[in-house]
Amino acid sequence: MKWRFALKFLLTFTILIPLWWRFGIGEGFRDAVLATVQLLSPAVNGWWLERAAATATFRRGGDSLPFLLNLPSIAMGLMPLTSLIVATPGQGLQRIALRVPAAVALYFAVDVAVVLAYPYFMHDPGSVKDTVGVFAGMVAFVVAPLGIWFIVTYPTLQSLWQIGGSAPPALKAGPVPRATQRARRS
């Protein structure tokens, strides 16, 4: 099962890479995040987000804060996230088709939250703000795909890993013969 998971993950990732670049998914994701932040930002953090092509600047009163995060690069976390969902065993195409959009929506919400917090971290930076800002960026790029994968595939993972349930009858009965163990692995 481990090999099938790894191969399915790598195959999906390999298919997504050219699609990502061909259709400009990172740039489209950036534009959608910035458009959402542009609407929410004045009410959430008191800053106005001005956009010009691929650049953005937060403004409040006389203060100006250029937005320096590379959202298309951060959005690349969607590729391993999607690959993890597709590779998760025990799912049919219908579940995958429902879980991938749900995961993308959650990833989008995480990125919007990070961008909305950007002025807080970057205006009058200090050691605590810098540390929390770096952590927030790391969460958006590294931790979010894994956490979201776990959240959206939890029903499948729960039964696969026996989370929260009792052990399968074979484990309760005692040790499993080696021949049975080998057969289960393949």
C-alpha distance (Angstrom), angle and dihedral (degrees) to the residues before:
residue distance angle dihedral
M1 . . .
K2 3.82 . .
W3 3.80 91.9 .
R4 3.81 92.4 48.0
F5 3.81 90.1 50.2
A6 3.81 92.0 49.2
L7 3.81 93.8 45.7
K8 3.79 93.1 46.5
F9 3.81 90.4 48.4
L10 3.81 93.2 49.4
L11 3.80 93.5 44.4
T12 3.81 92.3 50.6
F13 3.80 91.4 46.1
T14 3.81 90.7 49.0
I15 3.82 90.7 52.3
L16 3.81 93.1 46.5
I17 3.82 96.4 52.5
P18 3.83 97.8 69.0
L19 3.82 90.9 38.7
W20 3.80 89.4 52.4
W21 3.80 92.8 55.5
R22 3.82 97.3 35.7
F23 3.80 94.7 54.7
G24 3.83 98.3 34.0
I25 3.79 92.4 -123.6
G26 3.82 93.7 163.4
E27 3.79 92.5 53.8
G28 3.81 91.9 45.4
F29 3.80 89.8 50.0
R30 3.82 90.2 49.7
D31 3.80 91.4 50.7
A32 3.81 92.3 49.1
V33 3.83 92.6 48.2
L34 3.81 92.7 47.6
A35 3.82 92.5 46.2
T36 3.80 89.8 52.3
V37 3.81 92.3 46.1
Q38 3.79 89.8 47.8
L39 3.82 88.8 59.5
L40 3.80 97.0 42.4
S41 3.79 103.3 34.6
P42 3.83 101.2 81.7
A43 3.82 91.6 53.0
V44 3.82 96.3 39.3
N45 3.80 104.7 40.8
G46 3.82 106.2 3.4
W47 3.81 94.3 -115.0
W48 3.81 126.7 116.5
L49 3.77 116.9 -137.6
E50 3.80 115.0 -142.9
R51 3.78 118.2 -166.9
A52 3.78 131.0 -160.7
A53 3.82 115.0 176.1
A54 3.82 106.6 -57.5
T55 3.82 95.6 -13.7
A56 3.77 129.7 84.1
T57 3.78 135.1 -172.5
F58 3.78 130.0 -166.6
R59 3.82 114.0 -139.5
R60 3.78 132.3 -170.8
G61 3.77 120.4 168.0
G62 3.81 105.4 -48.2
D63 3.80 93.5 -19.8
S64 3.78 120.8 105.2
L65 3.78 124.0 -170.0
P66 3.82 119.3 -176.9
F67 3.80 113.2 -141.6
L68 3.80 105.6 -124.7
L69 3.80 104.4 173.7
N70 3.78 115.0 114.1
L71 3.81 99.1 -132.4
P72 3.82 95.8 -179.4
S73 3.82 88.4 58.7
I74 3.80 92.7 45.5
A75 3.81 89.5 48.8
M76 3.80 89.0 60.1
G77 3.80 85.1 84.3
L78 3.80 84.9 80.1
M79 3.81 90.2 73.5
P80 3.81 97.1 60.9
L81 3.81 89.4 38.4
T82 3.79 92.1 55.1
S83 3.81 90.8 42.7
L84 3.80 91.3 52.7
I85 3.80 91.3 51.4
V86 3.80 93.6 47.9
A87 3.82 91.9 46.5
T88 3.80 95.4 48.9
P89 3.80 106.0 112.3
G90 3.78 123.2 -127.7
Q91 3.81 97.5 41.3
G92 3.76 128.9 114.1
L93 3.78 125.3 -144.7
Q94 3.80 90.9 -96.6
R95 3.81 92.8 58.0
I96 3.79 91.3 45.8
A97 3.81 89.9 49.2
L98 3.82 89.9 54.1
R99 3.78 97.8 40.5
V100 3.81 99.5 49.2
P101 3.86 94.5 59.3
A102 3.81 90.1 43.8
A103 3.81 89.6 52.0
V104 3.81 92.1 47.5
A105 3.82 89.7 51.2
L106 3.81 91.5 51.1
Y107 3.81 91.6 46.5
F108 3.80 88.9 49.6
A109 3.82 90.4 51.8
V110 3.83 91.1 50.7
D111 3.81 91.5 51.0
V112 3.81 92.0 47.1
A113 3.82 89.3 51.7
V114 3.82 91.5 50.1
V115 3.81 92.3 49.3
L116 3.81 91.6 46.6
A117 3.82 88.5 53.3
Y118 3.83 91.9 47.6
P119 3.84 96.7 93.0
Y120 3.79 90.4 50.9
F121 3.81 92.0 55.4
M122 3.79 98.9 37.9
H123 3.82 101.3 41.2
D124 3.81 108.8 81.7
P125 3.81 94.6 -6.2
G126 3.79 121.3 -154.8
S127 3.77 135.3 170.4
V128 3.82 94.2 -86.8
K129 3.81 93.4 45.4
D130 3.81 91.0 45.9
T131 3.79 91.9 51.3
V132 3.80 93.5 47.0
G133 3.82 90.5 44.5
V134 3.80 92.7 52.9
F135 3.80 89.7 46.4
A136 3.83 90.9 50.8
G137 3.81 90.4 51.8
M138 3.78 90.9 48.3
V139 3.79 90.5 50.1
A140 3.81 90.7 52.0
F141 3.79 94.3 49.2
V142 3.80 106.8 30.4
V143 3.79 112.8 14.6
A144 3.82 98.4 37.8
P145 3.83 96.3 64.4
L146 3.80 92.3 51.3
G147 3.80 94.6 43.0
I148 3.79 93.5 46.2
W149 3.81 91.2 47.2
F150 3.79 88.9 53.5
I151 3.82 92.3 47.5
V152 3.80 97.8 48.3
T153 3.80 95.8 41.3
Y154 3.81 96.0 39.1
P155 3.82 95.2 112.7
T156 3.81 89.8 56.1
L157 3.80 94.8 39.5
Q158 3.80 90.9 47.6
S159 3.78 92.5 61.1
L160 3.81 93.2 36.9
W161 3.80 94.5 52.0
Q162 3.83 95.5 29.9
I163 3.82 90.8 -122.1
G164 3.78 112.8 -178.1
G165 3.79 94.1 -3.6
S166 3.74 134.5 93.2
A167 3.76 121.7 -88.3
P168 3.80 117.7 -85.4
P169 3.82 114.8 -93.2
A170 3.82 91.8 -106.2
L171 3.81 90.7 61.2
K172 3.79 93.1 46.2
A173 3.82 91.5 52.6
G174 3.79 94.4 60.4
P175 3.79 137.5 -100.7
V176 3.79 118.7 -3.8
P177 3.83 116.1 -128.1
R178 3.83 114.4 -108.9
A179 3.81 93.1 -117.1
T180 3.82 89.6 57.4
Q181 3.82 91.0 47.2
R182 3.82 90.9 52.4
A183 3.80 91.8 48.1
R184 3.82 91.0 51.5
R185 3.81 92.5 51.8
S186 3.78 95.2 54.1
